[in-house]
């Protein structure tokens, strides 16, 4: 379903020292630095697969997701999703993907959730029978009955994340990007979100790419993990592969019980912090 080959992406970042004098100088001569966000990134993901995409801050995870969703155009390399190039076929592509950002909302703040859903129906041109069917199914699966008439600003974080998940799935996407979907949630809300994601993958065979720093999410939802650091794919394998690579670096009890310890040790071992 997804094939990325030799993708590279760099950014120019403006930099200057503090002070009014430096600010004035920057008006006429701006100093920039080139940051290599992605360097020769290649991987493939099959239909219905759930993959954890992990790495430290600044590793290139967000740049990868933005390229896969068609927001960014890479400097070089190729990316095909169901035969489409995301940044060239954006309108057709976005009809087939859903995105959930834990720190950003696609729901309108001051209106009831159901009004946001209705607007998304029009944006995605969802046929009314399909919209009603999906809304009913998602409302039951995510227990949204009491939330649909409530303005988004009055929802708790856990309630809002459940509504965000529903909003991203109203148009029946084949591919779902989850960026920190459980950030800030309490234990009960995290379990509810994880159970829903597992059920969605099992029943609808939705392909899911999960980006998170919460290793409990990775352990509960995925078996395959892609570890990226400094713009390079460093590991593409199972959780057991990661444990074996970290063997000898952490204690046996830690390796068995704390995936966080293993990942932290891998970051240090691979020098990607």
C-alpha positions in Angstrom: 0.0 0.0 0.0 2.8 2.5 1.0 6.2 2.6 -0.6 8.8 5.2 0.2 12.1 5.0 -1.7 15.2 7.2 -1.1 13.2 10.2 0.2 15.2 13.2 1.2 14.0 16.5 2.7 15.9 19.5 4.0 14.8 22.9 5.4 16.5 26.3 5.5 16.2 27.8 9.0 16.9 31.5 9.7 19.1 32.2 12.7 20.3 35.4 14.4 21.7 36.5 17.7 19.6 38.4 20.3 19.2 42.1 20.3 17.8 45.0 18.2 21.0 45.5 16.3 21.0 41.9 15.2 17.3 42.1 14.2 18.0 45.2 12.0 21.0 43.4 10.4 18.8 40.4 9.6 16.4 42.6 7.7 19.1 43.1 5.0 21.2 40.0 5.4 19.6 36.9 6.8 21.8 34.0 7.9 20.4 30.6 7.3 21.3 27.0 8.2 20.3 23.9 6.2 18.7 21.2 8.3 18.5 17.6 6.8 15.2 16.3 8.1 15.2 13.1 6.1 18.1 11.4 4.4 17.4 8.4 2.1 14.4 7.1 3.9 12.9 3.9 2.5 10.3 1.5 3.8 7.1 -0.2 2.7 3.8 -0.9 4.6 1.2 -3.4 3.5 -2.6 -3.1 3.6 -4.1 -3.5 7.0 -0.8 -3.3 8.8 -0.3 -1.3 12.1 3.2 0.2 12.4 4.8 2.2 15.1 7.0 5.0 13.8 9.2 6.2 16.6 12.3 8.3 17.3 13.5 11.2 19.5 12.3 14.8 18.9 13.7 16.2 15.7 14.3 12.7 14.2 12.1 13.4 11.1 8.9 11.7 12.1 6.6 14.7 11.4 8.3 15.4 8.1 7.7 11.8 7.0 4.0 12.0 8.0 3.6 15.4 6.2 5.1 13.9 3.0 2.9 10.8 3.3 -0.2 13.0 3.8 0.7 15.3 0.8 1.5 18.4 2.8 5.2 18.5 2.0 7.0 17.7 -1.3 10.4 15.9 -0.8 13.6 17.2 -2.3 14.2 13.8 -4.0 12.9 10.2 -3.9 9.5 8.7 -4.5 6.4 7.9 -2.5 3.4 5.9 -3.7 0.3 5.2 -1.7 -2.2 3.0 -3.5 -0.6 4.1 -6.8 -0.9 7.8 -5.9 1.8 10.3 -5.3 0.5 12.2 -2.2 1.7 15.7 -3.1 0.7 15.4 -6.8 -2.8 13.9 -6.3 -3.7 15.7 -3.1 -7.5 16.0 -3.6 -7.9 12.3 -4.4 -5.4 11.3 -1.8 -6.9 13.1 1.2 -10.2 11.3 0.5 -8.4 8.1 1.4 -6.6 9.2 4.6 -7.4 10.3 8.1 -5.2 12.2 10.5 -5.4 12.6 14.2 -2.9 15.0 15.9 -3.0 14.8 19.7 -2.1 18.5 20.1 -4.2 19.9 17.3 -7.9 19.8 16.7 -10.0 19.5 13.5 -13.2 20.3 15.5 -14.6 23.8 15.6 -14.1 25.1 19.2 -17.4 26.9 19.9 -19.9 24.7 18.1 -21.4 21.3 19.1 -19.4 18.3 17.9 -22.2 17.2 15.6 -22.0 20.5 13.7 -18.3 19.9 13.1 -19.1 16.4 11.8 -21.8 17.8 9.5 -19.2 20.3 8.1 -16.7 17.5 7.5 -19.4 15.6 5.7 -19.7 18.5 3.2 -15.9 19.0 2.9 -15.4 15.3 2.0 -18.6 15.1 0.0 -19.7 12.0 2.0 -23.0 10.6 0.7 -25.7 11.0 3.3 -26.4 7.2 3.7 -22.6 6.6 4.2 -22.4 9.5 6.7 -25.3 8.3 8.7 -24.0 4.7 8.8 -20.5 5.7 9.8 -21.7 8.3 12.4 -23.9 5.6 14.1 -21.2 3.1 14.1 -18.5 5.5 15.4 -20.9 6.9 18.0 -21.5 3.4 19.4 -17.9 2.3 19.3 -16.6 5.4 20.9 -19.5 6.1 23.2 -20.2 9.6 21.9 -24.0 9.7 22.5 -23.7 12.3 25.3 -21.0 14.3 23.6 -22.4 15.1 20.1 -24.5 18.1 21.3 -21.7 19.6 23.4 -19.4 22.4 22.2 -15.8 21.1 21.8 -14.4 23.7 24.3 -16.5 22.1 27.0 -15.1 18.6 26.5 -12.4 17.0 28.6 -9.2 16.0 26.7 -10.2 12.3 26.7 -13.7 13.1 25.4 -12.2 15.4 22.7 -9.8 12.8 21.5 -12.6 10.3 21.1 -14.4 12.9 19.0 -11.2 13.6 17.0 -10.9 9.9 16.1 -14.5 9.8 14.9 -14.0 13.0 12.8 -11.0 11.5 11.1 -13.0 8.3 10.2 -16.3 9.7 9.0 -15.2 9.4 5.3 -14.1 5.8 5.7 -10.3 6.3 5.0 -8.1 3.3 4.2 -5.1 4.9 5.9 -5.0 6.5 9.3 -2.1 8.6 10.7 -2.1 8.8 14.5 0.3 11.4 16.0 0.4 11.1 19.8 -3.3 10.1 20.0 -3.1 9.4 23.8 -1.0 12.3 24.9 -2.2 13.7 28.2 -5.0 11.1 28.6 -5.8 9.3 31.9 -5.4 5.6 32.1 -9.1 4.8 31.4 -9.2 7.1 28.4 -5.9 5.6 27.0 -7.4 2.1 27.3 -10.6 3.1 25.5 -8.6 4.7 22.7 -6.3 1.7 22.3 -9.3 -0.8 22.3 -11.0 1.3 19.6 -7.9 1.4 17.4 -7.4 -2.4 17.7 -11.1 -2.9 16.8 -10.9 -0.6 13.9 -7.9 -2.4 12.5 -9.4 -5.8 13.0 -12.9 -5.1 11.6 -12.1 -2.6 8.8 -8.5 -3.6 8.0 -7.5 0.1 8.2 -3.8 0.7 7.7 -2.5 2.6 10.7 0.8 4.5 11.3 1.2 5.4 14.9 3.7 8.1 15.9 4.2 8.4 19.7 6.7 8.7 22.5 4.5 6.4 24.7 6.0 3.0 24.4 2.9 1.5 26.1 0.9 2.5 23.1 3.5 0.8 20.8 3.5 -2.4 22.8 -0.3 -2.5 23.0 -1.1 -1.7 19.4 1.8 -2.7 17.1 4.3 -5.4 16.5 6.3 -3.8 13.8 8.4 -0.7 14.6 10.3 1.7 12.4 12.9 3.6 14.4 14.2 6.8 12.8 17.0 9.0 14.0 18.7 12.1 12.5 16.7 11.6 9.3 17.7 7.9 8.8 15.8 4.7 9.2 17.8 2.8 11.8 15.6 -0.2 12.7 12.7 -1.7 10.8 11.5 -4.8 12.6 9.6 -6.3 15.5 9.6 -5.4 19.1 11.6 -8.6 19.7 14.2 -7.3 17.2 14.5 -4.2 19.3 14.9 -6.2 22.5 17.6 -8.4 20.9 19.5 -5.3 19.7 19.4 -3.9 23.2 20.3 -7.2 24.8 23.3 -6.8 27.2 22.7 -3.0 27.4 19.9 -3.2 30.0 19.2 -5.8 32.6 17.2 -8.9 31.9 14.3 -7.8 34.1 14.2 -4.3 32.6 14.4 -5.8 29.0 11.3 -7.9 29.8 9.2 -5.4 31.6 10.1 -1.8 30.4 10.1 -1.1 26.7 10.9 2.5 27.6 14.3 1.4 29.0 15.0 -0.5 25.8 14.2 2.4 23.5 16.1 4.9 25.7 19.2 2.6 25.5 18.8 2.2 21.8 18.8 6.0 21.4 22.0 6.2 23.3 23.6 3.2 21.6 22.7 4.5 18.1 23.8 8.0 19.1 20.5 9.7 18.0 19.7 11.8 21.0 
